Amino acid sequence: MVTSTSILAIFLAVLPLSSCLPTKDLSIIKRAKNIFSRKPLNRRGTQAQYVEYAVEASKAMQQDWYDTSTGLWNGSWWNSANAITTLADFQDHFNGSIGSVTSTVFPNTLKQAPLAPQFNYTGFINGFYDDELWWALAWIRVWDVTPEDDPMRNQYLDTAKSIFNDAKVSWGSSNCKALWYVSFLHPPTP
């Protein structure tokens, strides 16, 4: 089920890095360990509890790892695209729960991430098609969950199109006629 997958993705993003948390409050981690216990699913928690835990986890991700000046989580490039996709998936299913986070994170990341000083990229184009296409998928998913009257909506889709247009130039140029994962290993297909 997509809902469970979205919630699981947030927890998986939080759990491996729990030892790096700059906070002393590990209540989210303790609850996650309970959720991933060997108890039958019907004894682990209700849907409302899962939603509450996922909201808390996403807020912890914002507070502890999201850098508003770069629009990235923990300075990570393609991983931040996956975080955006996870937030969009969660918003799709539980909009009232996560809208306060996504309403600022989506436009901020669109604006700031391409300017992140640790990367010297043009927009979301970095020459690694796998990275680029994670971003394209993220912005398509954000476009999907953004209301039609939101002035940012078309920018999300335009960004995804631009990323895809960069990656598609190599389609069919590899020996197996697929897509190279990095631009400098091949000449573009004419």
PASEBA-1860 file (N, C-alpha, C; in nm, 3 decimals):
! residues 190
1> MVTSTSIL> 0.085/-0.117/0.000/0.000/0.000/0.000/0.090/0.124/0.000 ~ 0.057/0.221/-0.085/0.139/0.341/-0.100/0.150/0.418/0.030 ~ 0.043/0.426/0.105/0.046/0.501/0.231/0.151/0.443/0.324 ~ 0.152/0.314/0.340/0.250/0.249/0.426/0.391/0.271/0.373 ~ 0.405/0.267/0.241/0.535/0.287/0.180/0.588/0.427/0.210 ~ 0.501/0.527/0.200/0.544/0.664/0.227/0.588/0.681/0.372 ~ 0.509/0.625/0.461/0.543/0.635/0.603/0.671/0.560/0.631 ~ 0.685/0.442/0.573/0.807/0.362/0.592/0.928/0.437/0.538
9> AIFLAVLP> 0.913/0.503/0.424/1.026/0.577/0.366/1.074/0.687/0.459 ~ 0.982/0.756/0.524/1.022/0.861/0.617/1.098/0.800/0.734 ~ 1.046/0.690/0.789/1.115/0.626/0.901/1.252/0.573/0.859 ~ 1.260/0.516/0.739/1.389/0.464/0.694/1.489/0.577/0.673 ~ 1.440/0.693/0.636/1.529/0.809/0.622/1.579/0.856/0.757 ~ 1.497/0.841/0.860/1.532/0.890/0.993/1.614/0.789/1.072 ~ 1.577/0.663/1.068/1.639/0.564/1.155/1.790/0.546/1.135 ~ 1.841/0.528/1.012/1.985/0.504/0.999/2.071/0.619/1.048
17> LSSCLPTK> 2.015/0.739/1.049/2.092/0.855/1.089/2.067/0.894/1.234 ~ 1.996/0.809/1.309/1.958/0.846/1.445/2.077/0.875/1.533 ~ 2.188/0.808/1.508/2.305/0.833/1.591/2.368/0.969/1.562 ~ 2.330/1.030/1.450/2.385/1.160/1.413/2.296/1.276/1.456 ~ 2.180/1.245/1.514/2.089/1.350/1.554/2.153/1.444/1.656 ~ 2.142/1.573/1.634/2.198/1.668/1.730/2.106/1.691/1.848 ~ 2.000/1.615/1.859/1.905/1.634/1.968/1.912/1.518/2.066 ~ 1.873/1.542/2.190/1.874/1.437/2.290/1.741/1.364/2.295
25> DLSIIKRA> 1.639/1.417/2.228/1.507/1.356/2.229/1.500/1.247/2.123 ~ 1.506/1.123/2.165/1.501/1.012/2.072/1.366/0.941/2.078 ~ 1.262/1.013/2.119/1.131/0.949/2.132/1.081/0.897/1.998 ~ 1.112/0.964/1.889/1.072/0.918/1.757/1.138/0.784/1.728 ~ 1.265/0.771/1.762/1.337/0.647/1.737/1.278/0.534/1.820 ~ 1.246/0.562/1.945/1.188/0.459/2.031/1.053/0.413/1.975 ~ 0.973/0.508/1.927/0.844/0.471/1.869/0.862/0.391/1.741 ~ 0.960/0.430/1.661/0.986/0.357/1.536/1.027/0.213/1.566
33> KNIFSRKP> 1.108/0.194/1.669/1.148/0.058/1.705/1.027/-0.024/1.745 ~ 0.931/0.038/1.812/0.807/-0.032/1.848/0.729/-0.069/1.722 ~ 0.723/0.023/1.628/0.648/-0.002/1.505/0.711/-0.118/1.427 ~ 0.844/-0.124/1.424/0.911/-0.228/1.347/0.936/-0.355/1.429 ~ 0.867/-0.368/1.540/0.883/-0.487/1.622/0.821/-0.607/1.553 ~ 0.828/-0.721/1.616/0.773/-0.843/1.557/0.626/-0.864/1.595 ~ 0.566/-0.767/1.656/0.424/-0.778/1.690/0.343/-0.781/1.562 ~ 0.226/-0.848/1.566/0.137/-0.843/1.449/0.099/-0.698/1.420
41> LNRRGTQA> 0.075/-0.667/1.293/0.045/-0.529/1.253/-0.069/-0.468/1.332 ~ -0.173/-0.546/1.360/-0.288/-0.488/1.429/-0.258/-0.455/1.575 ~ -0.142/-0.495/1.628/-0.105/-0.461/1.765/0.007/-0.358/1.772 ~ 0.051/-0.311/1.659/0.161/-0.212/1.658/0.111/-0.070/1.668 ~ -0.002/-0.040/1.612/-0.053/0.097/1.616/-0.168/0.115/1.519 ~ -0.240/0.222/1.538/-0.352/0.254/1.450/-0.302/0.338/1.333 ~ -0.387/0.355/1.234/-0.350/0.439/1.121/-0.321/0.581/1.170 ~ -0.403/0.629/1.262/-0.381/0.765/1.315/-0.246/0.776/1.383
49> QYVEYAVE> -0.205/0.672/1.455/-0.073/0.675/1.519/0.038/0.674/1.415 ~ 0.023/0.593/1.308/0.123/0.592/1.202/0.136/0.730/1.139 ~ 0.024/0.794/1.113/0.027/0.928/1.054/0.096/1.025/1.150 ~ 0.062/1.017/1.277/0.125/1.105/1.377/0.276/1.083/1.381 ~ 0.319/0.957/1.379/0.463/0.927/1.383/0.532/0.979/1.257 ~ 0.467/0.962/1.142/0.527/1.009/1.017/0.537/1.161/1.015 ~ 0.436/1.229/1.066/0.441/1.376/1.073/0.555/1.419/1.165 ~ 0.568/1.354/1.280/0.677/1.386/1.372/0.813/1.361/1.306
57> ASKAMQQD> 0.823/1.250/1.234/0.950/1.218/1.167/0.983/1.322/1.061 ~ 0.881/1.364/0.984/0.908/1.463/0.880/0.946/1.598/0.940 ~ 0.884/1.633/1.052/0.921/1.758/1.119/1.063/1.749/1.176 ~ 1.100/1.632/1.227/1.237/1.613/1.276/1.337/1.623/1.161 ~ 1.300/1.568/1.045/1.387/1.579/0.928/1.408/1.726/0.892 ~ 1.300/1.805/0.900/1.311/1.947/0.868/1.397/2.019/0.970 ~ 1.373/1.992/1.094/1.443/2.062/1.202/1.590/2.025/1.210 ~ 1.621/1.897/1.196/1.757/1.850/1.220/1.843/1.839/1.095
65> WYDTSTGL> 1.782/1.820/0.978/1.865/1.796/0.859/1.840/1.890/0.743 ~ 1.724/1.954/0.739/1.693/2.040/0.624/1.760/2.175/0.642 ~ 1.833/2.216/0.541/1.903/2.345/0.542/1.827/2.439/0.448 ~ 1.758/2.535/0.504/1.678/2.626/0.422/1.764/2.709/0.327 ~ 1.890/2.729/0.361/1.976/2.810/0.273/2.016/2.734/0.147 ~ 2.017/2.601/0.152/2.051/2.521/0.034/1.932/2.445/-0.022 ~ 1.827/2.430/0.058/1.711/2.352/0.013/1.738/2.203/0.011 ~ 1.843/2.160/0.081/1.883/2.018/0.080/1.880/1.960/0.221
73> WNGSWWNS> 1.868/1.831/0.229/1.875/1.761/0.356/2.019/1.712/0.376 ~ 2.080/1.758/0.481/2.214/1.715/0.519/2.315/1.732/0.405 ~ 2.294/1.830/0.319/2.386/1.857/0.209/2.388/1.750/0.102 ~ 2.290/1.661/0.101/2.286/1.551/0.003/2.206/1.590/-0.120 ~ 2.256/1.551/-0.235/2.194/1.594/-0.360/2.075/1.507/-0.400 ~ 2.101/1.389/-0.458/1.990/1.308/-0.507/1.904/1.255/-0.394 ~ 1.961/1.238/-0.275/1.884/1.192/-0.159/1.776/1.295/-0.124 ~ 1.807/1.421/-0.145/1.709/1.526/-0.119/1.592/1.518/-0.216
81> ANAITTLA> 1.619/1.476/-0.338/1.510/1.454/-0.434/1.418/1.344/-0.383 ~ 1.475/1.240/-0.326/1.393/1.132/-0.270/1.313/1.180/-0.149 ~ 1.371/1.267/-0.069/1.298/1.323/0.045/1.179/1.406/-0.003 ~ 1.199/1.484/-0.109/1.090/1.563/-0.167/0.978/1.470/-0.216 ~ 1.015/1.363/-0.285/0.915/1.269/-0.336/0.837/1.206/-0.222 ~ 0.906/1.169/-0.115/0.841/1.108/0.001/0.742/1.206/0.064 ~ 0.783/1.331/0.080/0.693/1.432/0.135/0.570/1.452/0.045 ~ 0.592/1.452/-0.086/0.480/1.469/-0.179/0.385/1.348/-0.171
89> DFQDHFNG> 0.440/1.228/-0.162/0.356/1.109/-0.147/0.273/1.118/-0.020 ~ 0.336/1.159/0.088/0.265/1.170/0.215/0.157/1.277/0.206 ~ 0.189/1.389/0.144/0.091/1.496/0.128/-0.028/1.448/0.046 ~ -0.003/1.366/-0.052/-0.111/1.315/-0.136/-0.214/1.238/-0.054 ~ -0.168/1.167/0.045/-0.258/1.083/0.125/-0.309/1.151/0.251 ~ -0.231/1.241/0.309/-0.266/1.305/0.435/-0.234/1.454/0.430 ~ -0.295/1.525/0.335/-0.262/1.664/0.309/-0.273/1.753/0.432 ~ -0.376/1.736/0.510/-0.393/1.822/0.626/-0.284/1.804/0.729
97> SIGSVTST> -0.215/1.691/0.726/-0.113/1.661/0.826/0.023/1.722/0.794 ~ 0.055/1.736/0.668/0.192/1.771/0.629/0.199/1.901/0.549 ~ 0.085/1.960/0.516/0.083/2.081/0.433/0.165/2.196/0.488 ~ 0.173/2.208/0.620/0.251/2.318/0.678/0.400/2.303/0.648 ~ 0.447/2.180/0.630/0.587/2.156/0.597/0.608/2.174/0.446 ~ 0.526/2.108/0.366/0.548/2.108/0.221/0.524/2.244/0.157 ~ 0.437/2.324/0.216/0.407/2.455/0.155/0.529/2.547/0.155 ~ 0.625/2.522/0.243/0.748/2.602/0.244/0.866/2.526/0.184
105> VFPNTLKQ> 0.871/2.394/0.207/0.985/2.316/0.162/0.989/2.304/0.009 ~ 0.876/2.277/-0.054/0.876/2.259/-0.199/0.927/2.383/-0.272 ~ 0.868/2.500/-0.251/0.919/2.617/-0.324/1.062/2.657/-0.283 ~ 1.095/2.637/-0.156/1.231/2.671/-0.113/1.335/2.582/-0.179 ~ 1.308/2.453/-0.185/1.403/2.360/-0.247/1.416/2.388/-0.396 ~ 1.304/2.416/-0.462/1.310/2.449/-0.604/1.400/2.569/-0.629 ~ 1.392/2.667/-0.542/1.471/2.789/-0.558/1.616/2.772/-0.512 ~ 1.637/2.711/-0.397/1.770/2.711/-0.334/1.862/2.597/-0.378
113> APLAPQFN> 1.809/2.477/-0.399/1.895/2.362/-0.426/1.989/2.383/-0.546 ~ 1.940/2.438/-0.657/2.033/2.458/-0.770/2.147/2.557/-0.740 ~ 2.129/2.637/-0.634/2.230/2.737/-0.599/2.322/2.692/-0.486 ~ 2.303/2.568/-0.439/2.381/2.518/-0.325/2.530/2.534/-0.354 ~ 2.602/2.601/-0.263/2.743/2.632/-0.289/2.834/2.510/-0.299 ~ 2.796/2.398/-0.238/2.884/2.280/-0.245/2.876/2.210/-0.381 ~ 2.779/2.250/-0.462/2.764/2.192/-0.596/2.775/2.306/-0.697 ~ 2.828/2.276/-0.812/2.838/2.376/-0.916/2.754/2.329/-1.035
121> YTGFINGF> 2.624/2.321/-1.014/2.534/2.266/-1.115/2.452/2.377/-1.179 ~ 2.409/2.350/-1.301/2.318/2.440/-1.370/2.178/2.388/-1.345 ~ 2.104/2.457/-1.262/1.972/2.407/-1.226/1.986/2.274/-1.154 ~ 1.910/2.178/-1.196/1.918/2.044/-1.139/1.997/1.951/-1.231 ~ 2.072/2.008/-1.322/2.151/1.933/-1.420/2.293/1.918/-1.367 ~ 2.335/1.794/-1.342/2.470/1.774/-1.290/2.551/1.674/-1.371 ~ 2.497/1.627/-1.483/2.571/1.533/-1.567/2.557/1.388/-1.526 ~ 2.492/1.362/-1.416/2.464/1.225/-1.372/2.314/1.204/-1.388
129> YDDELWWA> 2.278/1.131/-1.494/2.137/1.121/-1.529/2.053/1.055/-1.420 ~ 2.112/0.963/-1.346/2.034/0.902/-1.238/1.998/1.007/-1.134 ~ 2.092/1.093/-1.096/2.063/1.203/-1.003/1.956/1.296/-1.061 ~ 1.977/1.334/-1.185/1.885/1.428/-1.249/1.744/1.372/-1.254 ~ 1.731/1.244/-1.287/1.598/1.187/-1.302/1.529/1.165/-1.168 ~ 1.607/1.150/-1.059/1.543/1.151/-0.927/1.475/1.285/-0.904 ~ 1.543/1.393/-0.944/1.485/1.526/-0.929/1.364/1.542/-1.020 ~ 1.371/1.493/-1.144/1.256/1.503/-1.235/1.135/1.432/-1.175
137> LAWIRVWD> 1.155/1.313/-1.122/1.045/1.240/-1.058/0.990/1.318/-0.938 ~ 1.079/1.378/-0.861/1.035/1.454/-0.743/0.947/1.571/-0.786 ~ 0.990/1.647/-0.886/0.913/1.765/-0.925/0.782/1.727/-0.994 ~ 0.779/1.615/-1.063/0.651/1.567/-1.119/0.555/1.532/-1.006 ~ 0.608/1.465/-0.904/0.523/1.426/-0.790/0.474/1.550/-0.714 ~ 0.560/1.650/-0.699/0.518/1.774/-0.634/0.411/1.843/-0.718 ~ 0.429/1.845/-0.849/0.328/1.904/-0.938/0.194/1.832/-0.919 ~ 0.199/1.699/-0.907/0.077/1.620/-0.888/-0.002/1.663/-0.764
145> VTPEDDPM> 0.067/1.697/-0.657/-0.002/1.726/-0.530/-0.022/1.875/-0.504 ~ 0.026/1.959/-0.594/0.011/2.103/-0.577/-0.122/2.148/-0.636 ~ -0.200/2.225/-0.561/-0.330/2.273/-0.612/-0.314/2.351/-0.742 ~ -0.413/2.340/-0.827/-0.408/2.405/-0.958/-0.396/2.557/-0.949 ~ -0.445/2.617/-0.843/-0.438/2.762/-0.831/-0.308/2.811/-0.767 ~ -0.218/2.720/-0.734/-0.089/2.759/-0.675/0.002/2.813/-0.786 ~ 0.054/2.934/-0.770/0.138/2.994/-0.876/0.269/2.916/-0.902 ~ 0.312/2.833/-0.807/0.436/2.756/-0.825/0.415/2.628/-0.907
153> RNQYLDTA> 0.291/2.585/-0.922/0.262/2.453/-0.980/0.330/2.432/-1.115 ~ 0.315/2.524/-1.207/0.374/2.508/-1.340/0.526/2.510/-1.337 ~ 0.585/2.580/-1.241/0.731/2.581/-1.229/0.784/2.442/-1.195 ~ 0.709/2.368/-1.114/0.751/2.232/-1.079/0.754/2.144/-1.204 ~ 0.648/2.152/-1.284/0.643/2.069/-1.404/0.746/2.116/-1.508 ~ 0.763/2.245/-1.524/0.863/2.297/-1.618/1.004/2.253/-1.579 ~ 1.030/2.251/-1.450/1.162/2.205/-1.402/1.181/2.058/-1.436 ~ 1.079/1.976/-1.413/1.088/1.834/-1.445/1.110/1.812/-1.595
161> KSIFNDAK> 1.041/1.888/-1.677/1.058/1.877/-1.823/1.200/1.912/-1.864 ~ 1.252/2.019/-1.808/1.388/2.062/-1.843/1.492/1.956/-1.804 ~ 1.473/1.896/-1.688/1.565/1.790/-1.644/1.555/1.671/-1.738 ~ 1.433/1.630/-1.769/1.413/1.516/-1.857/1.472/1.543/-1.995 ~ 1.453/1.663/-2.047/1.507/1.696/-2.179/1.659/1.685/-2.182 ~ 1.725/1.717/-2.071/1.870/1.701/-2.066/1.909/1.553/-2.071 ~ 1.840/1.471/-1.993/1.877/1.330/-1.986/1.843/1.253/-2.113 ~ 1.736/1.289/-2.180/1.691/1.210/-2.294/1.786/1.217/-2.414
169> VSWGSSNC> 1.878/1.314/-2.417/1.969/1.324/-2.531/2.060/1.203/-2.543 ~ 2.078/1.131/-2.433/2.167/1.014/-2.442/2.090/0.884/-2.466 ~ 1.959/0.891/-2.470/1.880/0.770/-2.486/1.918/0.698/-2.614 ~ 1.949/0.570/-2.601/1.981/0.487/-2.716/2.126/0.493/-2.759 ~ 2.210/0.571/-2.692/2.351/0.583/-2.734/2.442/0.480/-2.668 ~ 2.393/0.406/-2.570/2.477/0.303/-2.508/2.472/0.176/-2.591 ~ 2.561/0.083/-2.561/2.566/-0.042/-2.636/2.434/-0.120/-2.629 ~ 2.364/-0.108/-2.520/2.238/-0.181/-2.506/2.118/-0.093/-2.542
177> KALWYVSF> 2.144/0.021/-2.600/2.041/0.115/-2.647/1.956/0.171/-2.534 ~ 2.011/0.180/-2.416/1.940/0.236/-2.302/1.996/0.374/-2.271 ~ 1.988/0.414/-2.146/2.031/0.546/-2.103/2.159/0.534/-2.021 ~ 2.261/0.609/-2.058/2.381/0.614/-1.975/2.346/0.681/-1.843 ~ 2.419/0.649/-1.739/2.391/0.715/-1.612/2.471/0.843/-1.594 ~ 2.572/0.864/-1.678/2.654/0.984/-1.664/2.682/1.041/-1.803 ~ 2.672/1.172/-1.816/2.678/1.236/-1.947/2.815/1.232/-2.013 ~ 2.922/1.235/-1.935/3.054/1.247/-1.997/3.109/1.114/-2.048
185> LHPPTP> 3.036/1.005/-2.038/3.082/0.877/-2.090/3.042/0.851/-2.235 ~ 2.967/0.942/-2.293/2.916/0.918/-2.427/2.895/1.050/-2.500 ~ 2.896/1.043/-2.631/2.854/1.161/-2.708/2.700/1.160/-2.715 ~ 2.640/1.279/-2.715/2.493/1.283/-2.727/2.446/1.223/-2.858 ~ 2.328/1.165/-2.855/2.267/1.111/-2.977/2.221/1.228/-3.064 ~ 2.259/1.226/-3.192/2.219/1.339/-3.279/2.070/1.343/-3.303
END
